[in-house]
Amino acid sequence: MTREITGNHGLRLVRFIVISGWWIVLLTGDAITQNDLYFSEYIEGSGNNKSLEIHNPTSSAIGLTGNYSLEFYNNGNPSPSFTIPLVGSITGGDVFVVSHGSAVGSIIAVTDQTFTGIANYNGDDAIVLK
C-alpha cells in the first residue's frame, strides 16, 4: 500500500509516503525562509562510523559555543541519555559535522567536532539540536 500526504508542516514542505507500513519523510522544499540551524545529513554506519551534519542556511556565521547542543534520547527515553555541547561556529551557508573520534579517515577529514558518545545512537533514537 502506498499513501501520500503533502503539506506545509512547520518550516518545510513535507511529503509523507507510507510504503508497506514504513513511513518515509521527504523534505521537498522551503515553505518559508529558514533562519536557524537544522540537521542536513547523518551517517549511521557500522561501529564508530557515526556522524551528524548541521547546516546554517543563513548568510551570517552562527556561534555554537554556549548556544547549541545535541541531546540524545536513546530507546524512547523521555529524558536525554546524554548531551553534547557544540563548540565553534558555522559560517553562513556552511555545515558543521560532529563525528565519533574513531570513525574512518574519510569521515574524520570533514569533521569539525568529535565526541565518543555519538557512537551510541541508532535509528530508533531521537536527536535534538537545541
N, C-alpha and C positions, 0 to 999 in steps of 0.2 A: 504494500500500500504506500502511495506517495501522497502527501498533503503539503501544501504550501500556504504560509501566512506571510504577507508582506506588509510593512507599515513603518511609521516613524516611531521608534521606541527609544526615547531619550535623545542622545546626540547623533545617532547614526540611523540610516535606513537599514532595517534588518529584514532578512528573508529567512524564515524558519522552514526547514524541509524535514518531514518525517519519512524515512525510508526503512521499512521493516522494523519499526519500533525504535530506531535511532534518531535522535534529534540532531540535525546539522544546522549550525547557525552561520549564515554568511553575512558579513558586513558589506553592503553593496554601495555605499556612498555617504557623503556627509549630508545630514538633514539640516544642520545649522553649522556655523563656524565652530570648529573645535579650538578651545583655548586652554586646554590643560593636558597634562601627560596622560598617555594610555599605553597598555601593552600592545605591541605591534607584532611580536613573534615570540615563540617559545620553542625550546628543544627539550624533549623528554627521551633522551637516548639511553642506552644501556649503561649500567654502572654509574660513574660520576659525570657522565656526559649530559648534564642538565644546564639549561641556560634560559634567561628571560631577557627580552629586549623591550625597552621602554622608549617611546617616540615623543619628541617635543614638536608639536605641529605649529608652534608659534614662530614668529620671526626674531624673538629675543631669547637670550640664554635664561635658563631657569636653574636656580641654585637648589641642590638636593640636600646638602648638609643641614641637619636640624629641621628640615621642612618635609621630607618624604621618607617613607619606609615601606618595606614589603612585609605583610602579615600573612602567615601560612596557617590555614585551618585544615589540619590533617584528618582524614577519615570522617568527615562530617562533624567534627568537634565545633561547638558554638563559641569557644574561646580560642584565641590564637595559640597554636602549638609553639611557634617561635616567630620572632620579628627580626628583620634585617634593616638597620638604619642605613639609608643610602648616603654616600659621601661623594662630593664633587658637584659638577653641574653638567647640564646638557645644552649645547649650542642650539639656537633656533633651527628647526628643520632636521636636526640630527637625532641619533639614537644613543642610548646608554645600555650596556649589556652587563648583566650580573650572571656569573657562572661559578660552578664549583672549581676550586683551585687545582684539582687533579683531573680536569677534563682534558681531552686530547688537544694537541697543539693548535689545530685549526680553529678550535673554539676559543682557547686562551688568547690567540692572536687578535681577536676582535673584542675581548672582554675589557670592561672598564673597572669592574669591581669583582672580587672573588669572595665567596663565603662557603664554607664546607657544608653548612646545614641545608643548602639548596638541593643537595642530592636526596633529601628526604621527602620530596614530593613526587606524586604521580597523578594520573588522570582523574582520580576521584577526590582530589584536594582542591579547596578554594584558595586563591591567592589574591590579596587585596593590595593595591597601590594606594597608600594613604599619606 
